[in-house]
Each structure stands twice: as C-alpha cells, then as structure tokens.
Amino acid sequence: MASFAEATAIKALDSHTYLANFLDEWCIGSVPHGGFVTSCFLSATALHFSTTHAVRNQPHTITLHLTFLRRTSVGPARFSIRDVKLGRRTSTIHVSLTQGDNEAEPSVVGYLTQSNLRTEEGISLSTEWSLHPPPLPLSSTAQALKEGEDDNWILSPPLHPKFRKASQRTDIYVPRNGQLSPGMADEWIRLSDGGKFTQESLGFVVDQFPQIVEIYPGTEPPPPPHPGDENKKKADGKPNWYPTILLNLDVKKALPEEGVEWL
C-alpha cells in the first residue's frame, strides 16, 4: 500500500503540466479524499516552483483556494498551471485539474500563492489573540499518547473504514472526555504508517477530522462521552458522505524540512 508521499508523488510532463495518480486507498467511497487531492495540488505547485521557477526561491504555498467542481476519480490526474503573476516576493498561479480526455471540464480549479516563509522579514505585532476554549494539553509525551496512556486524549477509531478508506491512513486522537465544544474538532493526528507530515501534507490534514455534524441530534444518535463507545454505536449505521466543495489554506509557518510526526 502506497505511503502518503508515494501517493501524492507528481511527475512533470512539461514546464507547466504535471501528472499524479489517484489511488483507491485514499478515497471516500469511490471518490479521492478532498484533502488528499488538495495535497496533490500543493505537491504539483512545489514541483513547479522547484523546477520551472527555481530561480525565484519561493518554495512555500502561503495561500490556497480550491473549488471542487466535479467528482474526481481513481486514476491519472493532470495538473495544468498558468502563471498569473510572478513576483520577487510572491507569485500566484492558477491550477486546473482534469481527468480523461475532456480538458474543457476541469474537476478542481484553484489559485495558489507562493513565497518563502523561511526568509520572510517584517514586523510582528502582538494582538493578544488566543485560542478559545484553550486547547487541552497532553498530560504525558507523544510516545505515551501513541500507546494510549495519556490521561486527556484517546485514539478515535475511524467510522465506516471500508467506506472511508482514507480515514484508515491516519491515527486521530481526541479529548478523552469529549470535545470542549460541540462545534469544534480538537485533535492530534499522525500518519498510521509512521510517515512524516510535510508542507504539502497540510491539505490532507485540514480535511481529516471527526465529523462535527454527526454529534448533533437528527443526524446520528448523540455520542456517549467516550469516543470508543461512540464508534461502536455507529458502526452498523449507514455512512454519511461529506464532499469537499471548497477548501482554503492560509499558511503562516513552515514545517521543518524533514517533516513532523504529529500535528
């Protein structure tokens, strides 16, 4: 089974056209996971700026806006890039994803802006902003969390894993006593094969979380306090599908070049 890095690998066809191959194990049902597709956009863009525009030294996507127009499918996927504005500090491109022979009807389109987060200079102002409610801390170490020994966090097994195949590729840990608010999803996440998250992984990470809507009455039975019991209760129900129709990223910080295990 392909790792995340292998599944999002991009091949250059020419200076502005790139090829990916969407795999079944990264799907929800028969449709490639929206966050996985987003990471392929980021990978194609990273390759474009490390080759065609290497001289600009703009390796990092700082903003992304994607619109999912049609369902994608398993198999080859072509990314066509149009340079919209190439600048000294930032550059913006338009990227269109097509599959099959119909290039006139893209499945996903988007704009991405590149810069270099490691060389960025400028003022930094304190706004006294903080997360609310405050995030629940780890009570131990990352290793203890992975082994299920943290007092505050617990592994949340994926719901309907045969349908939500992409969800099997990550381990998600949620507050042991339930989310601090019903309208939020607080989590620790890692790739289940031990791979590292890189800058291009962020598209997948932001679209991979316990479905918030499912804790509300009228969608599925309200969950009990413990995530393990919740998944047992819902396992026999009909899976819901939440298609990605729009995804935005605003990236303020670069991850280490070697990647990180946890986010």
Residue frames as qw, qx, qy, qz and C-alpha x, y, z in Angstrom:
[[0.000, 0.889, 0.458, 0.000, 0.00, 0.00, 0.00],
 [0.432, 0.545, -0.019, 0.718, 1.42, 3.36, -1.03],
 [0.355, -0.421, -0.401, 0.732, 2.60, 5.80, 1.61],
 [0.141, 0.886, 0.303, -0.322, 1.28, 9.36, 1.61],
 [0.122, -0.687, 0.417, 0.582, 4.47, 10.62, -0.03],
 [0.264, -0.026, 0.853, 0.449, 4.23, 7.93, -2.71],
 [0.245, 0.627, 0.740, -0.003, 0.51, 8.51, -3.30],
 [0.113, 0.935, 0.170, -0.291, 0.98, 12.28, -3.77],
 [0.501, -0.307, 0.466, 0.662, 4.08, 11.95, -5.97],
 [0.450, 0.813, 0.126, -0.349, 3.99, 14.21, -9.04],
 [0.655, 0.019, 0.495, 0.571, 5.63, 13.76, -12.44],
 [0.137, 0.664, -0.118, -0.725, 6.39, 16.67, -14.77],
 [0.703, 0.476, 0.507, 0.148, 5.08, 16.27, -18.34],
 [0.457, 0.571, 0.092, 0.675, 6.42, 19.67, -19.40],
 [0.249, 0.189, -0.339, 0.887, 7.21, 23.02, -17.77],
 [0.359, -0.123, 0.203, -0.903, 3.57, 23.71, -16.86],
 [0.828, -0.083, -0.280, -0.479, 1.85, 20.31, -16.90],
 [0.099, -0.391, 0.850, -0.339, 2.11, 17.67, -14.18],
 [0.719, -0.092, -0.578, -0.374, 0.71, 14.20, -13.62],
 [0.364, -0.321, 0.717, -0.500, -0.50, 12.43, -10.48],
 [0.487, -0.087, -0.822, -0.281, -2.17, 9.06, -9.97],
 [0.533, -0.353, 0.297, -0.710, -5.10, 8.96, -7.54],
 [0.275, 0.108, -0.953, 0.066, -5.23, 5.66, -5.64],
 [0.571, -0.449, -0.563, -0.393, -8.27, 3.82, -4.29],
 [0.601, -0.362, -0.582, 0.411, -6.94, 3.55, -0.74],
 [0.177, -0.175, -0.214, 0.945, -7.03, 7.35, -0.45],
 [0.250, -0.340, -0.522, -0.741, -10.76, 7.56, -1.32],
 [0.386, 0.131, 0.596, -0.692, -14.05, 8.13, 0.44],
 [0.775, 0.436, 0.348, -0.296, -16.27, 5.63, -1.32],
 [0.780, 0.328, 0.345, 0.406, -15.05, 5.77, -4.91],
 [0.227, 0.925, 0.042, 0.301, -14.01, 9.45, -4.81],
 [0.603, 0.180, -0.364, 0.687, -10.49, 10.58, -3.85],
 [0.397, -0.682, -0.428, 0.440, -10.46, 12.35, -0.49],
 [0.207, 0.942, 0.152, 0.217, -10.72, 16.13, -0.96],
 [0.384, -0.864, 0.302, 0.124, -7.79, 16.84, 1.35],
 [0.744, -0.129, 0.525, 0.392, -5.69, 14.25, -0.44],
 [0.522, 0.671, 0.362, 0.383, -6.47, 15.97, -3.76],
 [0.088, -0.993, 0.043, -0.063, -5.51, 19.29, -2.16],
 [0.601, -0.603, 0.434, 0.294, -2.15, 17.86, -1.14],
 [0.698, 0.257, 0.495, 0.449, -1.60, 16.80, -4.75],
 [0.236, 0.925, 0.164, 0.248, -2.22, 20.43, -5.77],
 [0.364, -0.889, 0.267, 0.077, 0.39, 21.50, -3.24],
 [0.741, -0.248, 0.509, 0.361, 2.84, 18.87, -4.48],
 [0.597, 0.572, 0.394, 0.402, 2.38, 19.89, -8.11],
 [0.030, 0.985, 0.011, 0.169, 2.90, 23.53, -7.17],
 [0.572, -0.703, 0.369, 0.206, 6.01, 22.71, -5.13],
 [0.742, 0.060, 0.500, 0.442, 7.48, 20.83, -8.11],
 [0.399, 0.817, 0.283, 0.305, 6.61, 23.71, -10.45],
 [0.106, -0.974, 0.148, -0.135, 8.48, 26.21, -8.26],
 [0.653, -0.550, 0.467, 0.232, 11.44, 23.92, -7.66],
 [0.650, 0.138, 0.574, 0.478, 11.96, 23.39, -11.39],
 [0.337, 0.715, 0.418, 0.449, 10.31, 25.86, -13.77],
 [0.071, -0.901, 0.007, -0.428, 10.68, 28.78, -11.35],
 [0.814, -0.294, -0.295, 0.404, 13.54, 27.55, -9.17],
 [0.412, 0.314, -0.111, 0.848, 15.37, 30.87, -9.53],
 [0.305, -0.663, -0.133, -0.670, 12.60, 32.64, -7.61],
 [0.277, 0.084, -0.781, 0.553, 13.24, 30.65, -4.41],
 [0.519, -0.175, 0.149, -0.823, 9.55, 30.55, -3.46],
 [0.260, 0.069, -0.962, -0.051, 9.06, 27.00, -2.16],
 [0.038, 0.270, 0.817, -0.509, 6.11, 27.56, 0.17],
 [0.175, -0.563, -0.595, -0.547, 2.41, 27.92, -0.59],
 [0.048, -0.039, -0.495, 0.867, 1.13, 30.69, 1.68],
 [0.541, 0.260, 0.317, -0.735, -2.45, 30.84, 0.37],
 [0.009, 0.052, 0.921, 0.385, -4.59, 28.32, -1.47],
 [0.552, 0.262, 0.303, -0.731, -8.16, 28.50, -2.71],
 [0.002, -0.030, 0.925, 0.378, -9.69, 25.44, -4.40],
 [0.655, 0.171, 0.157, -0.719, -13.15, 24.92, -5.82],
 [0.288, -0.031, 0.950, 0.115, -14.26, 21.33, -6.41],
 [0.459, 0.247, -0.228, -0.822, -16.48, 21.47, -9.48],
 [0.856, 0.103, -0.356, -0.360, -16.92, 17.78, -10.26],
 [0.883, -0.381, 0.275, -0.022, -16.10, 14.47, -8.66],
 [0.155, 0.651, -0.729, -0.147, -12.59, 13.26, -9.15],
 [0.978, 0.020, -0.039, -0.204, -11.90, 9.57, -9.70],
 [0.732, -0.420, 0.472, 0.255, -9.22, 6.95, -9.23],
 [0.772, 0.418, 0.307, 0.367, -6.54, 7.03, -11.93],
 [0.496, 0.110, 0.102, 0.855, -4.32, 9.56, -13.72],
 [0.044, -0.916, -0.349, 0.195, -4.89, 13.24, -12.98],
 [0.544, 0.375, 0.129, 0.740, -3.39, 16.13, -14.95],
 [0.243, -0.801, -0.241, 0.491, -2.49, 19.49, -13.36],
 [0.471, 0.571, 0.251, 0.624, -2.21, 22.39, -15.81],
 [0.385, -0.635, -0.236, 0.627, -0.58, 25.51, -14.42],
 [0.323, 0.770, 0.218, 0.504, -0.91, 29.08, -15.69],
 [0.454, -0.195, -0.276, 0.824, 1.47, 31.66, -14.25],
 [0.007, -0.876, -0.470, -0.111, -0.80, 34.55, -13.30],
 [0.026, -0.956, 0.177, -0.232, 1.68, 36.85, -11.59],
 [0.856, -0.034, -0.236, 0.458, 5.36, 36.15, -10.99],
 [0.113, -0.949, 0.087, -0.281, 6.97, 38.50, -8.48],
 [0.324, 0.556, -0.622, 0.446, 10.10, 38.99, -6.41],
 [0.262, -0.280, 0.688, -0.616, 8.44, 38.29, -3.03],
 [0.585, 0.198, 0.699, -0.359, 5.29, 36.38, -4.02],
 [0.207, 0.159, -0.702, -0.663, 3.95, 34.67, -7.11],
 [0.625, 0.198, 0.499, -0.567, 0.42, 33.49, -7.93],
 [0.092, 0.134, -0.860, -0.484, -0.59, 30.66, -10.24],
 [0.762, 0.083, 0.094, -0.636, -3.85, 29.17, -11.48],
 [0.083, -0.227, 0.967, 0.076, -4.04, 25.37, -11.40],
 [0.754, 0.121, -0.089, -0.639, -6.63, 23.23, -13.17],
 [0.356, -0.199, 0.911, -0.060, -7.12, 19.50, -12.52],
 [0.730, 0.280, -0.226, -0.581, -8.55, 17.38, -15.34],
 [0.500, -0.178, 0.848, -0.010, -9.01, 13.66, -15.84],
 [0.648, 0.455, 0.609, 0.043, -9.67, 11.70, -19.00],
 [0.466, 0.264, 0.447, 0.717, -9.77, 13.38, -22.39],
 [0.004, -0.854, -0.417, -0.312, -12.05, 16.32, -21.58],
 [0.469, -0.084, -0.240, 0.846, -9.69, 19.17, -20.67],
 [0.115, -0.455, -0.227, -0.854, -12.51, 21.69, -21.16],
 [0.657, -0.590, -0.209, -0.421, -14.27, 20.50, -17.99],
 [0.258, 0.399, -0.717, 0.510, -11.87, 20.55, -15.03],
 [0.612, -0.447, -0.652, 0.028, -12.78, 18.72, -11.85],
 [0.493, -0.733, -0.226, 0.412, -10.99, 21.13, -9.49],
 [0.421, 0.674, 0.008, 0.607, -9.59, 24.61, -10.06],
 [0.551, -0.748, -0.224, 0.294, -7.68, 26.91, -7.78],
 [0.264, 0.850, -0.227, 0.395, -5.31, 29.78, -7.14],
 [0.818, -0.418, -0.156, 0.364, -2.14, 29.35, -5.09],
 [0.108, 0.943, -0.220, 0.226, 0.32, 32.00, -3.93],
 [0.885, -0.028, -0.225, 0.406, 3.97, 31.13, -3.29],
 [0.060, -0.919, 0.288, -0.262, 6.63, 32.78, -1.16],
 [0.635, 0.202, -0.634, 0.392, 9.49, 31.80, 1.14],
 [0.602, -0.741, -0.200, -0.219, 8.44, 31.52, 4.77],
 [0.818, -0.315, -0.126, 0.464, 11.99, 30.95, 5.98],
 [0.458, 0.095, 0.058, 0.882, 13.41, 34.18, 4.56],
 [0.106, -0.801, -0.437, -0.395, 10.37, 36.37, 5.22],
 [0.354, -0.099, -0.356, 0.859, 11.16, 39.62, 7.04],
 [0.204, -0.581, -0.308, -0.725, 8.95, 42.27, 8.55],
 [0.271, -0.352, 0.474, -0.760, 7.25, 43.45, 11.72],
 [0.451, -0.283, -0.846, -0.042, 5.41, 41.08, 14.04],
 [0.288, -0.418, 0.162, -0.846, 2.71, 42.60, 16.23],
 [0.075, -0.146, -0.913, 0.374, 1.26, 41.18, 19.43],
 [0.392, -0.328, -0.376, -0.773, -2.54, 41.13, 19.18],
 [0.329, -0.190, 0.698, -0.607, -3.13, 39.19, 22.44],
 [0.785, 0.072, -0.311, -0.531, -5.15, 36.67, 20.44],
 [0.210, -0.285, 0.914, -0.200, -5.55, 33.21, 21.95],
 [0.360, -0.142, -0.850, -0.358, -7.47, 30.04, 21.24],
 [0.417, -0.062, 0.496, -0.759, -10.89, 29.76, 22.85],
 [0.717, -0.683, 0.121, -0.075, -11.57, 27.49, 24.56],
 [0.101, -0.736, 0.666, 0.072, -7.92, 26.86, 25.48],
 [0.740, 0.264, -0.591, -0.183, -6.58, 23.66, 23.91],
 [0.886, -0.433, 0.113, -0.122, -6.44, 20.60, 26.10],
 [0.053, 0.746, -0.664, -0.024, -2.77, 19.83, 26.87],
 [0.774, 0.124, -0.619, 0.040, -1.05, 16.48, 26.66],
 [0.673, -0.688, 0.166, -0.215, -0.69, 15.00, 30.13],
 [0.839, -0.300, 0.370, 0.265, 2.37, 13.00, 29.10],
 [0.183, -0.489, 0.581, 0.625, 4.51, 12.52, 25.98],
 [0.595, 0.397, -0.359, -0.599, 3.82, 11.86, 22.32],
 [0.317, 0.203, -0.925, -0.049, 5.01, 8.28, 22.77],
 [0.157, 0.168, 0.824, -0.518, 2.60, 7.76, 25.66],
 [0.528, 0.389, 0.086, -0.750, -0.19, 9.26, 23.56],
 [0.517, 0.344, -0.662, -0.419, 0.54, 6.81, 20.74],
 [0.278, 0.043, -0.947, 0.155, 0.38, 3.94, 23.25],
 [0.482, -0.550, -0.530, -0.429, -2.96, 5.11, 24.67],
 [0.588, -0.344, -0.540, 0.495, -1.52, 6.16, 28.01],
 [0.072, 0.226, -0.085, 0.968, -2.34, 9.88, 28.01],
 [0.028, 0.394, 0.750, -0.531, -4.95, 10.93, 30.57],
 [0.255, 0.530, 0.144, -0.796, -6.50, 13.61, 28.36],
 [0.483, 0.476, -0.427, -0.598, -6.50, 12.05, 24.88],
 [0.678, 0.012, 0.728, -0.098, -7.71, 8.80, 23.34],
 [0.069, -0.120, 0.767, 0.626, -7.49, 7.18, 19.90],
 [0.597, 0.381, 0.282, -0.648, -10.70, 7.60, 17.90],
 [0.454, 0.054, 0.824, 0.335, -11.12, 4.63, 15.52],
 [0.192, 0.132, -0.398, -0.887, -12.44, 5.67, 12.09],
 [0.620, 0.306, 0.498, -0.523, -16.14, 5.25, 11.40],
 [0.808, 0.519, 0.230, -0.159, -17.09, 3.02, 8.46],
 [0.316, -0.633, 0.541, 0.454, -13.47, 2.40, 7.47],
 [0.544, 0.195, 0.737, 0.352, -14.40, 0.26, 4.45],
 [0.303, 0.850, 0.405, 0.147, -16.28, 3.26, 3.02],
 [0.041, -0.983, 0.179, -0.023, -13.98, 5.99, 4.36],
 [0.930, 0.110, -0.100, 0.336, -10.81, 4.26, 3.24],
 [0.353, 0.652, -0.240, 0.627, -8.64, 7.38, 3.53],
 [0.501, -0.724, 0.179, -0.439, -9.52, 7.59, 7.22],
 [0.967, -0.229, -0.012, 0.115, -7.63, 4.35, 7.83],
 [0.699, 0.440, -0.155, 0.542, -4.39, 6.06, 6.84],
 [0.029, 0.584, -0.345, 0.734, -4.24, 8.28, 9.93],
 [0.458, -0.402, -0.709, 0.354, -4.47, 7.88, 13.70],
 [0.135, -0.612, -0.068, -0.776, -6.61, 10.61, 15.23],
 [0.387, -0.272, -0.708, 0.524, -6.63, 11.25, 18.97],
 [0.230, -0.651, -0.278, -0.668, -9.49, 13.25, 20.50],
 [0.240, -0.451, 0.496, -0.702, -10.22, 14.53, 24.03],
 [0.180, -0.034, -0.971, 0.151, -10.91, 11.53, 26.24],
 [0.105, 0.440, 0.708, -0.543, -13.98, 13.17, 27.79],
 [0.345, 0.751, 0.553, 0.107, -15.37, 14.63, 24.57],
 [0.362, 0.474, 0.141, 0.790, -14.81, 17.86, 22.66],
 [0.185, -0.257, -0.418, 0.851, -14.74, 21.05, 24.71],
 [0.390, 0.404, 0.105, -0.821, -17.45, 22.49, 22.46],
 [0.699, 0.327, 0.632, -0.070, -19.91, 20.72, 20.12],
 [0.545, 0.828, 0.075, -0.112, -18.94, 22.96, 17.22],
 [0.092, 0.816, -0.566, -0.076, -15.25, 22.14, 17.15],
 [0.988, 0.056, -0.116, 0.083, -12.91, 19.24, 16.45],
 [0.170, -0.825, 0.534, -0.076, -9.74, 19.28, 18.52],
 [0.997, 0.074, 0.020, 0.020, -7.32, 16.50, 17.66],
 [0.272, -0.632, 0.658, 0.305, -3.79, 15.15, 17.48],
 [0.876, 0.439, 0.067, -0.187, -3.11, 13.41, 14.17],
 [0.265, -0.559, 0.718, 0.320, -0.35, 11.23, 12.74],
 [0.661, 0.343, -0.527, -0.410, 0.03, 9.04, 9.67],
 [0.910, -0.274, 0.193, -0.245, -0.71, 5.45, 10.68],
 [0.923, 0.255, -0.125, 0.261, 2.38, 4.14, 8.87],
 [0.639, -0.563, -0.005, 0.523, 4.65, 6.48, 10.83],
 [0.506, 0.484, 0.250, 0.669, 5.33, 8.80, 7.89],
 [0.264, -0.368, -0.217, 0.865, 6.10, 12.48, 8.35],
 [0.239, 0.872, 0.423, -0.066, 3.83, 15.42, 7.62],
 [0.435, -0.041, 0.207, 0.875, 5.42, 18.00, 5.32],
 [0.156, 0.325, 0.023, -0.932, 4.23, 21.31, 3.96],
 [0.377, 0.041, -0.636, -0.672, 2.39, 19.50, 1.15],
 [0.243, -0.260, -0.926, 0.123, 0.56, 17.31, 3.71],
 [0.104, 0.179, 0.420, -0.884, -1.35, 20.26, 5.15],
 [0.488, 0.018, -0.371, -0.790, -4.13, 19.99, 2.57],
 [0.598, -0.159, -0.776, -0.122, -4.90, 16.47, 3.76],
 [0.279, -0.140, -0.700, 0.642, -4.54, 17.27, 7.47],
 [0.215, 0.088, 0.216, -0.948, -7.03, 20.15, 7.48],
 [0.658, 0.027, -0.327, -0.678, -9.67, 17.96, 5.80],
 [0.644, -0.030, -0.763, 0.047, -9.17, 14.93, 8.05],
 [0.132, -0.214, 0.577, -0.777, -11.05, 15.16, 11.33],
 [0.081, 0.363, 0.900, -0.229, -14.01, 13.62, 13.21],
 [0.034, -0.471, -0.533, -0.702, -17.18, 14.81, 11.51],
 [0.064, -0.007, 0.430, -0.900, -18.62, 17.61, 13.63],
 [0.541, -0.101, -0.245, -0.798, -22.13, 17.33, 12.21],
 [0.633, -0.108, -0.754, -0.137, -22.51, 13.77, 13.48],
 [0.242, -0.127, -0.724, 0.634, -22.62, 14.82, 17.13],
 [0.314, 0.020, 0.111, -0.943, -25.80, 16.86, 16.58],
 [0.490, 0.265, 0.751, -0.355, -29.29, 15.40, 17.09],
 [0.643, 0.619, 0.166, -0.419, -31.10, 14.32, 13.93],
 [0.416, 0.654, -0.590, -0.227, -28.00, 13.17, 12.07],
 [0.654, 0.049, -0.750, 0.092, -26.99, 10.11, 14.05],
 [0.666, -0.645, -0.373, 0.035, -27.55, 9.11, 17.69],
 [0.124, -0.915, 0.292, -0.250, -25.81, 11.52, 20.07],
 [0.655, 0.315, -0.622, 0.290, -22.39, 10.15, 21.03],
 [0.741, -0.624, -0.216, 0.124, -21.63, 8.96, 24.57],
 [0.252, -0.925, 0.246, 0.144, -18.69, 10.59, 26.37],
 [0.532, -0.465, 0.627, 0.327, -16.07, 8.09, 25.25],
 [0.406, 0.562, -0.447, -0.565, -15.06, 8.03, 21.55],
 [0.017, 0.174, -0.976, -0.130, -14.56, 4.26, 21.55],
 [0.301, 0.382, 0.803, -0.344, -18.17, 3.67, 22.62],
 [0.390, 0.630, 0.017, -0.672, -19.34, 6.22, 20.07],
 [0.289, 0.442, -0.703, -0.477, -17.75, 4.33, 17.20],
 [0.083, 0.070, 0.993, -0.055, -19.17, 1.01, 18.36],
 [0.339, 0.507, 0.572, -0.548, -22.64, 2.56, 18.49],
 [0.430, 0.681, -0.098, -0.585, -22.43, 3.99, 14.97],
 [0.209, -0.370, 0.819, 0.386, -20.56, 1.17, 13.27],
 [0.340, 0.302, 0.884, 0.111, -23.69, -0.55, 11.97],
 [0.302, 0.756, 0.308, -0.492, -25.35, 2.62, 10.65],
 [0.650, 0.635, 0.284, 0.306, -25.29, 3.93, 7.11],
 [0.514, -0.271, 0.036, 0.813, -22.19, 6.06, 6.45],
 [0.214, 0.923, 0.197, -0.253, -22.63, 9.72, 5.63],
 [0.659, 0.228, 0.235, 0.677, -20.59, 11.37, 2.90],
 [0.100, -0.899, -0.126, 0.407, -19.40, 14.97, 3.23],
 [0.707, 0.446, 0.219, 0.503, -17.97, 16.01, -0.16],
 [0.351, -0.500, 0.026, 0.792, -15.42, 18.80, -0.22],
 [0.417, 0.778, 0.424, 0.204, -16.72, 21.64, -2.40],
 [0.169, 0.899, -0.149, 0.375, -14.35, 24.42, -1.30],
 [0.809, -0.407, -0.151, 0.396, -11.05, 24.46, 0.58],
 [0.164, 0.913, -0.168, 0.333, -8.91, 27.42, 1.65],
 [0.799, -0.275, -0.215, 0.489, -5.49, 27.47, 3.28],
 [0.043, 0.936, -0.163, 0.310, -3.69, 30.42, 4.88],
 [0.891, -0.122, -0.239, 0.366, -0.24, 29.20, 5.92],
 [0.158, -0.963, 0.139, -0.166, 1.80, 31.28, 8.36],
 [0.434, -0.669, 0.603, 0.002, 4.64, 28.92, 9.29],
 [0.659, 0.427, -0.596, -0.167, 6.85, 26.40, 7.54],
 [0.936, -0.330, 0.109, -0.060, 7.23, 22.91, 8.97],
 [0.414, -0.609, 0.610, 0.293, 10.76, 21.54, 9.37],
 [0.433, 0.503, -0.594, -0.455, 12.23, 20.28, 6.09],
 [0.115, 0.163, -0.980, 0.020, 12.36, 16.73, 7.43],
 [0.554, -0.370, -0.539, -0.516, 8.68, 16.83, 8.38],
 [0.300, -0.308, 0.617, -0.659, 6.96, 16.08, 11.69],
 [0.145, -0.141, -0.979, -0.021, 5.18, 13.01, 13.01],
 [0.080, -0.602, -0.732, 0.309, 2.41, 14.85, 14.88],
 [0.030, -0.277, -0.152, -0.948, 0.14, 17.79, 14.18]]
